[in-house]
Amino acid sequence: MRLLALHVQDFRNLGQVTLAPSTHASIAVGQNGQGKTNLLEALYFLATLKPLRAGRLSELVRWGSPSARVVGRFLLKGAEREISVEVAGGVRQAFVDGKKAASLEEYFGGVSVVAFTPDDLEVVKGGPESRRAFLDRAVFNRFPAFLRESREYARALKNRNRLLKSGPVDAAYLEAYDETLAKTGARVYARRRALMAELAPRAQATFASIGRTPEPAAYGYHPAHLGDVDFAGADEAALAVALKEALAARSRRDLERGFTSVGPHVDDVTVTLGARSARAYASQGQQRALVLGWKIAEIENLEAAMGFLPLLLLDDVSSELDPERNAYLMNYLAASGAQVFLTTTDAGLVRGAAAQDTLWLGVRTGAVTSVAPVQEPPAQAQHADEPA
Ligand SMILES: Nc1ncnc2c1ncn2[C@@H]1O[C@H](COP(=O)(O)OP(=O)(O)OP(=O)(O)O)[C@@H](O)[C@H]1O
C-alpha cells in the first residue's frame, strides 16, 4: 500500500495542501501551533474516518469555511484507488473514486494506518479509558469491521443506560436490552481477545530488545466481572451467555446507579513489568518503552496479517523519547521500508529516519510547502592537539 498523492482543503488551520509524499519518509517541520499535527490528523481521518484527537467532527472544519475535504490516491495491490472524505454541518461523507462509498468495508478496502502520538506515550500511566481507546484503535486497524461492531455495542449500551435512568423497569423488558448488549459485547470481547493474542507476544519480544530492563513485560486483557467463564477458550456464543448472566446478576445495582457496570466499556488492558503493575512501578522511560514496544509490534503484526506495511504517522514522538530509544525508533523506521509521515519542531531528532528520497515539508500558519533537505550538521572541526 502506498499513498501516492494527498489533497487537503479547509481542514483545521490547513487551507489548501497538495503533496506527493515520499515512498519512505515525509517529514513536516515547523514551530508549535503551525499545523503539523493537523496534517497528520487529516491523513488519519482519511484512513480511519475518525478524528485523531477526541472531539466533534465540526471542529475539523476550518473556521469560517463551510466544509473540510481530504482526498488520497493510493496504490493498493497494484491498482490505484482514490478515497476522500468531506465534513460539512457536523456530518461526514465518504467517497471511493468520486462516488459515495457503499459501505465502510468498501471505503477502507485495504487502507491501513498506525498513528503514534505523545498522548500514546502517556497511556500506561493514564486511566483505563485511554487504554481502552488505545486498544480499540489497534483492534480497528487489524479488523476494520470493528468500527461498525463497536458502534453497535455503543448504541446498545446507550439504550440500556437510558432505560436504567428512566426509573423502575420491568425485568422482562430489561432482559430484551441485555440480549442485544450481550450479543454485541461478545463480539467486542472476541475482537479484542484476537488482537491481544497476536500482539502481546510480539510486544513483549520488542520490549525485551529496547527496554534495557531485566524484567519481562506482559500485556494482557481480561474482562472484568464476567464470572468464571474461561475467557481464553470460550467461543463468542459462550461469551454472550456469560455477559448476559453478568448483566442479570448486576441489574439491581445498575438500576440503582443508572448505568451498566459490566461489559467491554469498563475493561482495562493490564501492562506489567516483572510481576508488577507498570502503571504503579515502572519509571516514565520504561512506561514509554512499553508503549514503543506495543506500537512496533502493532506495525509488524499488521504487516504479517495483511502482507504489507501500514502507513505510519508519528506526531512529534521523538521529543518525548530519550536519545537511545529515539535512535532505536528512527533506525527501525529507516530499516522497515514503511511509508511514514513524521512531524517535529527539531529536524535533528528525526533525521535518522530520513533517506535520499525524503520529502521535507515546512509548515507555517497552515501552509505546507516543500523545503530543502535538512542536512547533517557539519562535523566539528578538530584541533590537532585534541584527543581523537
Ligand atoms: N477548525 C480549525 N480552524 C482553524 N484553525 C484551527 C482549527 N482547529 C485548530 N486550529 C488551529 O490549528 C493550530 C494547531 O495546529 P497543530 O495542532 O497542527 O499544531 P502543531 O504544528 O502540531 O503544533 P505543536 O508543535 O505545538 O504540536 C492552532 O493554531 C489552532 O488554533
The ligand as a MOL file (V3000), in Angstrom:
LIG
                    3D

  0  0  0     0  0            999 V3000
M  V30 BEGIN CTAB
M  V30 COUNTS 31 33 0 0 0
M  V30 BEGIN ATOM
M  V30 1 N -11.0530 24.2030 12.9690 0
M  V30 2 C -9.9590 24.9880 12.9710 0
M  V30 3 N -9.8790 26.0430 12.1260 0
M  V30 4 C -8.7760 26.8340 12.1040 0
M  V30 5 N -7.7150 26.6480 12.8920 0
M  V30 6 C -7.7350 25.6220 13.7380 0
M  V30 7 C -8.8500 24.7320 13.8270 0
M  V30 8 N -8.5830 23.7690 14.7580 0
M  V30 9 C -7.3450 24.0590 15.2330 0
M  V30 10 N -6.8380 25.1610 14.6310 0
M  V30 11 C -5.5260 25.8000 14.8440 0
M  V30 12 O -4.5120 24.8690 14.4750 0
M  V30 13 C -3.3400 25.2070 15.2240 0
M  V30 14 C -2.7460 23.9640 15.8490 0
M  V30 15 O -2.2210 23.1970 14.8550 0
M  V30 16 P -1.4600 21.8470 15.2110 0
M  V30 17 O -2.0650 21.1800 16.3860 0
M  V30 18 O -1.3410 21.1010 13.9540 0
M  V30 19 O -0.0500 22.4430 15.6570 0
M  V30 20 P 1.3840 21.7830 15.5810 0
M  V30 21 O 2.1340 22.4360 14.4610 0
M  V30 22 O 1.2910 20.3160 15.5840 0
M  V30 23 O 1.9870 22.3220 16.9360 0
M  V30 24 P 2.7400 21.6110 18.1460 0
M  V30 25 O 4.1680 21.5140 17.7130 0
M  V30 26 O 2.5490 22.6010 19.2320 0
M  V30 27 O 2.0780 20.3000 18.4000 0
M  V30 28 C -3.7320 26.1400 16.3140 0
M  V30 29 O -3.2510 27.4220 15.9530 0
M  V30 30 C -5.2440 26.1120 16.3020 0
M  V30 31 O -5.7960 27.3350 16.6760 0
M  V30 END ATOM
M  V30 BEGIN BOND
M  V30 1 1 1 2
M  V30 2 1 2 3
M  V30 3 2 2 7
M  V30 4 2 3 4
M  V30 5 1 4 5
M  V30 6 2 5 6
M  V30 7 1 6 7
M  V30 8 1 6 10
M  V30 9 1 7 8
M  V30 10 2 8 9
M  V30 11 1 9 10
M  V30 12 1 10 11
M  V30 13 1 11 12
M  V30 14 1 11 30
M  V30 15 1 12 13
M  V30 16 1 13 14
M  V30 17 1 13 28
M  V30 18 1 14 15
M  V30 19 1 15 16
M  V30 20 2 16 17
M  V30 21 1 16 18
M  V30 22 1 16 19
M  V30 23 1 19 20
M  V30 24 2 20 21
M  V30 25 1 20 22
M  V30 26 1 20 23
M  V30 27 1 23 24
M  V30 28 2 24 25
M  V30 29 1 24 26
M  V30 30 1 24 27
M  V30 31 1 28 29
M  V30 32 1 28 30
M  V30 33 1 30 31
M  V30 END BOND
M  V30 END CTAB
M  END
